[in-house]
Amino acid sequence: MNSNLPQKIEALLFYKTDALSLGSIAKILGTNASAIEEALVILENSLENRGIGLIRKGDEVMLSTKKEMGEMIEKIAKEELEGELSKASVETLAIILYKGSVTKSEIDYIRGVNSGFMLRALLIRGLIEKTANPKDARGYIYSPTIDLYQYLGISKKEELPEYEILIKSLNDISEIKSSEENTEK
């Protein structure tokens, strides 16, 4: 087993923020399922006295805060719901609003950083919703909620300020991403 495989799994789970199957972890890290199982045991033991731990459900695993941290996390979540949106959250929300439906990888590409925490905050507030991605069972599509449209006083995304200009820019960025992915294949 690769000596730093537990750290790689931890970093991957932290980056992805969603549950991953053992098979997808093995594929991403270029190893086999038994090596992943061994590394998960080591990782789980190393997280024993920490604020985060591993959650396992069948073939899937993800990082999560431990139940002992529940009171603190509840307080933070309440502040997230009641406080103002951060600049990064507004940026993420704007991408979702203008695109209408978008994957996390597209949002990350447009923003240039991981948007997992921003997406979580927007989901908690009920501003966006996520649905299974029909093109990729491992991912989700994020879209604005009808409540957000109501709050903004719009009935469709085309009513957003400077919609035509901004959607063209976002689509241009998405096309660049698609051509880069096709070049890599």
C-alpha positions in Angstrom: 0.0 0.0 0.0 1.1 3.5 -0.8 2.3 5.1 2.5 0.5 8.3 2.0 -2.7 6.8 0.6 -4.7 7.6 3.8 -3.7 11.3 3.4 -4.7 11.3 -0.3 -8.1 9.8 0.5 -8.6 12.4 3.3 -7.7 15.2 0.9 -9.9 13.8 -1.8 -12.9 13.5 0.5 -12.3 17.0 1.9 -12.2 18.4 -1.6 -15.2 16.6 -3.0 -17.4 17.2 0.1 -19.9 14.6 -1.1 -19.8 10.8 -0.5 -17.7 8.8 -2.9 -17.8 5.1 -3.7 -14.7 3.0 -2.9 -14.5 2.2 -6.6 -14.4 5.9 -7.6 -11.8 6.6 -5.0 -9.7 3.7 -6.2 -10.0 4.9 -9.8 -9.2 8.5 -9.0 -6.1 7.5 -7.0 -5.0 4.8 -9.4 -5.2 1.9 -7.0 -7.4 -1.0 -6.1 -10.4 -1.4 -3.6 -8.4 -3.5 -1.1 -5.7 -0.8 -0.8 -8.5 1.8 -0.3 -10.1 -0.4 2.4 -6.7 -0.7 4.2 -6.1 3.1 3.9 -9.6 3.9 5.2 -8.9 1.9 8.4 -5.7 3.9 8.9 -7.4 7.1 8.2 -10.3 6.3 10.5 -7.9 5.5 13.3 -6.0 8.8 12.7 -9.2 10.7 13.0 -10.2 9.1 16.3 -9.5 12.1 18.6 -10.3 14.8 16.1 -13.4 16.9 15.2 -14.0 15.1 12.0 -14.6 11.4 11.2 -15.5 9.0 8.4 -19.0 8.1 7.6 -19.5 4.8 5.8 -22.7 3.7 4.2 -22.4 0.6 2.1 -19.9 1.3 -0.6 -19.7 5.0 0.0 -17.6 7.1 2.4 -17.4 10.7 3.3 -15.9 13.1 5.9 -18.2 14.6 8.5 -18.0 16.4 11.7 -18.4 14.2 14.8 -21.6 14.3 16.8 -19.7 15.7 19.8 -19.3 18.9 17.7 -23.0 19.1 17.1 -23.7 22.1 19.4 -21.0 24.2 17.8 -21.9 23.2 14.3 -25.6 24.0 15.0 -24.6 27.5 16.2 -22.5 28.1 13.1 -25.4 26.8 10.8 -27.8 29.2 12.5 -25.4 32.1 11.9 -25.1 31.0 8.3 -28.9 31.1 7.9 -29.3 34.5 9.5 -26.1 36.3 8.5 -25.3 38.0 5.2 -24.0 36.0 2.3 -20.3 36.1 1.8 -18.8 37.5 -1.4 -17.9 34.0 -2.4 -21.5 32.8 -1.8 -22.9 35.6 -3.8 -20.5 34.8 -6.6 -21.5 31.2 -6.6 -25.2 32.1 -6.4 -24.9 34.4 -9.4 -23.3 31.7 -11.5 -26.2 29.3 -10.6 -28.8 32.0 -11.2 -27.5 33.0 -14.7 -26.7 29.5 -15.9 -29.9 28.1 -14.5 -28.5 24.6 -14.1 -24.8 23.9 -13.5 -22.5 21.3 -12.1 -20.1 21.8 -9.2 -17.1 21.3 -11.5 -18.4 24.1 -13.8 -18.9 26.4 -10.9 -15.4 25.5 -9.6 -13.9 26.1 -13.0 -15.6 29.5 -13.4 -14.6 30.6 -9.9 -11.2 29.1 -10.0 -11.6 27.5 -6.5 -13.5 24.7 -4.8 -17.1 25.9 -4.2 -18.3 23.0 -2.0 -18.7 25.1 1.2 -20.5 27.9 -0.8 -22.9 25.3 -2.3 -23.6 23.9 1.1 -24.4 27.3 2.6 -26.7 28.1 -0.3 -28.5 24.8 0.0 -29.0 25.3 3.7 -30.6 28.7 3.1 -32.9 27.2 0.5 -31.6 29.4 -2.3 -30.5 26.6 -4.5 -31.4 22.9 -5.0 -29.4 20.0 -6.2 -30.6 17.1 -8.3 -28.9 14.0 -9.7 -26.9 14.7 -12.8 -28.4 12.5 -15.6 -25.1 12.7 -17.5 -22.9 11.7 -14.5 -24.4 9.6 -11.6 -21.5 10.7 -9.4 -22.5 14.4 -9.5 -25.3 16.8 -9.1 -26.9 19.7 -11.0 -27.4 22.9 -9.0 -30.2 25.3 -9.8 -32.0 28.2 -8.2 -35.1 27.6 -6.2 -38.5 29.0 -7.0 -38.3 30.8 -3.6 -35.2 32.6 -4.8 -36.9 33.8 -8.0 -39.8 35.0 -5.8 -37.5 36.8 -3.4 -35.7 38.5 -6.4 -39.1 39.4 -7.9 -38.4 37.6 -11.2 -40.4 35.0 -13.0 -37.5 33.6 -15.2 -33.7 33.9 -15.4 -33.8 36.1 -18.5 -35.2 38.9 -16.3 -31.9 39.1 -14.4 -29.8 42.3 -14.9 -27.6 42.2 -18.0 -28.6 38.6 -18.6 -27.6 38.4 -22.3 -24.1 39.8 -21.7 -23.4 37.7 -18.6 -24.8 34.4 -19.9 -22.6 34.8 -23.1 -19.5 35.2 -20.9 -20.4 32.2 -18.7 -21.1 30.1 -21.8 -17.8 31.1 -23.3 -16.0 30.0 -20.1 -18.0 26.7 -20.2 -16.9 26.1 -23.8 -13.3 26.7 -22.9 -13.6 24.1 -20.1 -15.3 21.6 -22.5 -12.6 22.0 -25.1 -9.9 21.6 -22.5 -11.5 18.4 -21.3 -11.8 17.1 -24.8 -8.1 17.9 -25.4 -7.1 15.9 -22.3 -9.0 12.8 -23.6 
